[in-house]
């Protein structure tokens, strides 16, 4: 049976309490890492022996977003347009820009790009976005070949 864990209280940590069955695991750095038992069981059932720890933010997202030097979705979309084929006309440029913003937003929601906050306060981690852009370029080149 897994050990119950209760999240700590703090001035900036959300004050929701719940008891969760956990399994203690170890990170690559040798640090103990609590994983919900249901998540561990699901991964083991699928034959997966490793889980990458998620990036956690202990401060409120809005505070972290204001302090962040991350990219907005609009800025990220402008950078992503460089990787796409050139627009044919002004209407095509608008369509491509909207599509790039939507694609980046979906990638953030899916966890492919690390981001903090929601809506206009969302800030995208530049390093994570650069990695995603490289994956998208590779994918485009493989399909183009």
N, C-alpha and C positions, 0 to 999 in steps of 0.2 A: 504494500500500500504506500502510496506517495505521501509526502509530508504536506500539511496545509501551509499556505503562505498568505500573509496579509500585507498589502502594500503599505509602506511607511507613510506617515503624515508629514506635512511640511507646509510652509506658507505658500509655495508656488505649485505644489503638487495637488492635483484634483483630489477631492476628499471622498472618493467612492471606496467602499470597503467590500471585499468579497473573499471568501475562502476558496482557493483553487488547489486541486491536487497537482503537485509538481514532482518532477524527476530532476535531481541534481546532475548536471552534465559538466563538462570541462571545455573551455575555449582553447584555441590553438596556443594562446599565451599562458595556459595553465590556470586560468581564473575559473572559479566555480560559477556556473550559469544555471539558474532555474528555468526549466522548460515545462509548460503545462503538460500534464501526463497525456491528455488526449492528443496533443500535437506530436509528442514522442511516439505514441502508439501508432498514429497514422503514418509517420515516416518509416518506422520499423516495418509496418505491414507492407509498405511499398518498396521495401528493400533498401532504403536510404539509411546509411549509418552516420551521416554528418548533417548538421544544420548550421547554417551561417547565422550568428546572432544578429538581430535587427539593430538598426541605429535608433537609439532611444533619446528622447528629449525630455528632461525632467522639468523644464520651465514651460510656462504657457506658450502656445504656438504664436500668439500675437506679439508677445514680448520678444521672442526669439526672431520673428520675422522683421521687426523694426531694427534690431541690432545686426541682422544678417547683411552681408554684402552680396547676396545671391542675385540671380537674374529674375526678372519678371517673365511671365509667359510671352509677352510681346517681344521683349529683348531676345529671348531664346528662339522665338519663331523667326525673327530677322536673321539670326545667325544660321538657323536651319535652312532658310531659303537659299543660301549660298551653295548648299549641297544638292539642291534640286535643279532639274532642267530649267532654263530661262523661260520666263513668261512670254506668251505670244503677243499680248496686248494688255491694256490697263485692266480690263475686266478679268483676264486670266491671272494677272498679278494679284488682284484682290482675292480671287478664289483660292489661289495657292497660299496666300498669307493666312486666310481663315482656316484652311485645311491644316496648315502647319501648326497653328495655335491649338486646334482641336486635337491633333495627333500628340502634341506635347502634353496637353492636359490629360489625355487618356493614359499616356505613359507614366505620368506622375501618379494618377489614381491607381494604376496597376502596380506601382512600385518599381518600375523600370528606371525611373529617374527619382532621386531623393529630393524632396521638397519639404518646406516648413510652411505651415499655415494653409489657409483656404481663401478662395476668392481673390480679391485684389491684394490681400496681404500675403499671398503665396509667394515664396522665394525659392528658386531652384538652385541647388548646389551646383556651382560651375564645373567641378571635377566630374560629378555624376553625369551632368549634361554632356560634357565632352566625350565621356565613355559611350553614352547612348548614341551620340552623333557618329562615332566611329563604327559602332555596330550597324547603324542604319546605312552608312556608306558601303560597308562590306556587303550587306544584304542587297543593296541596289546594284553593286558591281557583279555579284553572283548571278542575279536575275538578268542583268544586261548581257552577260557573256554567252 
